[in-house]
Amino acid sequence: MAEERIAILGDIHANLEALNAVLDDARSQQVTTFHCVGDVVGYNANPQECLDIIRSVCGTVVRGNHDHYCSHDTSLNDFQPNAAIAIEWTRRQLNEDSVRWLEMLPMSKAFFQQSFGVVHATLDMPEQWGYVFDTFDAGAHFAYQTTPIYFHGHTHVPAIFEKSGNNISRYAPPPPGERVSLKFACKYFINVGSVGQPRDGIPEASYVIFEPRSRIVEFRRIPFDIEAAADKIRKAGLPQRLADRLAVGK
Ligand code: ZN
């Protein structure tokens, strides 16, 4: 039997063009299982549509900070002004059932038999939504990681953190399509990048395909109709910068 191929995707941020491009690619790659590391909504202009798709396609969805704040009526003081505007706008677009669904999303989920888990930000105080950019940040997370591999998002920058003994290394993602074998002796914390608002300077949707039995990961980058997504942001009256940033991947 062919090995199960799992797509791990996240930070969709209501970008329908990017989400559909990723799902088309994943299906062409014989992916049969989808899990989401959160931030289904926020920033782009199709929150309800993306939520409906993710809800029907993904086996597991964990809660991102935008999912949280779009479904809880709490202060947005900690957000950048453009993010706060997008969250307030998104709260008005979602139907009641979708808000309840976002509100109930778990913070993390582990698949112990398959040796991996998913979380949006980190496992150390996940509700603090810490950003893991370097090996110091990753160290705090690894102390709480109870399966060999965890996938996350939140920074919108794809990366591999590898823990070998007490030593932690950070690797840039391998070229798209290259299959990388994870070492059985190491722990991994893998950032799958962002579907809907990449910030690593590459204006293409990012996600990962994972084969749990052989522990192979493959990063993928998928072009999407940036003009269409940007146009919807402008027409919705969302901040201009949220449209402009898509073309530069920042
Ligand atoms: Zn995000």
Boltz pocket constraint, residues with backbone or C-beta under 6 A from the ligand:
constraints:
  - pocket:
      binder: B
      contacts: [[A, 11], [A, 13], [A, 38], [A, 39], [A, 64], [A, 66], [A, 154], [A, 155], [A, 156]]
      max_distance: 6.0
